[in-house]
């Protein structure tokens, strides 16, 4: 019996977790507490959107029972073989998320100092201006020869200073 990562359709992680449990399969959906509560949204948000983990013995449970479950796109793997996720990785994720009380969905506010973590502008500091889209594009203001120049960049490329 091993852990496997399952790639789901958007916002179907909880549904898939329920279906796995109905079949007697252990499932782990990493979630964290939302910082800003809203009545129309769950208090906990999925930490890895579109992913969850299932502990399955494919010698007992046919792989097709999991792969063709409603809400699942595929079992993560290389080619035709599902990739085994080591128990240590699952334990590490659980430990790290236990220590995380809440997560801020936006994370940054206008005026926050940020550092560019990768790319051609790596290690330069800037000021966060605004989120541009749901596709994680943001605008930062970079000091270029004494003038604040707007730069559009992927959110994953910056870190708060």
N, C-alpha and C positions, 0 to 999 in steps of 0.2 A: 504494500500500500504506500503510495507516494502522493505528494502535493503536486498539483498542476495549476498553471495559470489559465484562466478562461477569459477570452475576449468577448464582450457582450455588445449588444446594440445599445445606443445611448439611453441612459436612464432606466435600464432594465436590470441593473445589478441586483437590486433587492428582490425582484421577481425571480430571477435565476437562483438566488440563494434559497428562497422558499421552495422552489421546485426540487432543488438538490436535496434539501432536508426531507422533503416528502418521500424521496427515493431512498432515504437512509444514508445519504452521502454527507460527510462532514464538509462544511463550507465556511470560509473565512472571508468576510468583506471588511477590509480596513476602513474605518470611519473616524472622523474627528468632530468635536463640538464646533458648531458655527459660532463665530464671535458676535455677529449682529443677528439676533433672533427676529424672525418675522413669522407672523401667524400662518401665512400661506405656504411656508416651506418647512421641511423637517429640521429639527434641532441639530441633527448630525448630518454631515455631508460625507460623501464617498471620497476617500483620500486619493485613490487611483481611478479616475473616471473610466468606465467601460471595462474594468478588470476586477476579478475576484479570484479566490483560490479554492480549489476543491481537493480533498484527500480521497483518492479513488484507487481501488485495486482493479485494473483493467482485465485481470484474469477472471474476476468474478462478475464485474459489471461491464457489459459490452461498451466499447468506446463510442459506438453510434448512439447509445442511450444518452450520453452526455453531449456529444457533438451536435445532435439534432434536436436538443431541448429548445423550446421556445425562448427567444431572447438571446441565444448564444450565436455568435458569428463563427467562432472557431476555438479550438484548443490550441494554445500557443505552443509552437514547436518549430522544428527544422524539417521542412519537407513534409513527409508523411508521419514522422515520429513526434509525439508530444514531448515537450521538454519538461524534465523533472525539476521541480523547485525544491532545493534542499530544505530539510526541517529547520536547519539553523537560520535560514533566511526568513522563514515564517516567524520563528521565535524572535528574531531581531526586529522585524517590523512590528510585532505585537508589543515588545518592550518599549520601542521608541514611541509608539503612538500612545501607550499608557501614560507616558510622561508629558504628552501634549494635551493641555486642557482645552484650548480653543484655537481656532484658525480664523484669520481675517480674510474673507473672500477677496477683497481688493488688495489689501496688504500695504499699499502706498497711498500717501496723501499729497496733494499739490504742495510743493515746496520742500519735500523730503530730499535729503542728499542721498545720491546713489552712486555706485561705481559700476562701470561696464566690466563684466566678468570675462567676456570673450569676444572674438572678432577683431577687426582691424583697429578699433578704438579701445581695446582692452586696457584696463587699469586707469582710464581717465575718469575723473569724477564729474558729476553733472547734477542737475536739479530735476526731480520728477515734476512733470507738468500735468499730464492727463492720460487717461486710458482712451485709446482710439477706437477699439472694436472688441467684440467678443472673441476674436481670433488672437487675443493676447498681444496686440500691437499697442505700444505706448509712445508718448512724446516726451522727450527729455530736453532740457535746455543745457547746452554745452558751451562753456566759455571759450570762444575762439577769438584770440587777439583782443580781449576786452569787450567783446560783444556776445550776448547770449543768443546762440543759434539753435533753433529748434531742430531736433533729430528724431525721426521715427525709427523705432527699434522694437525687436521682439522682447516681450516682458521677461522671458527666461534668460536674457543676456545681461540683466542688471540685478544688482543686489543692494539692499539698503546699507548705508554706511553707519 
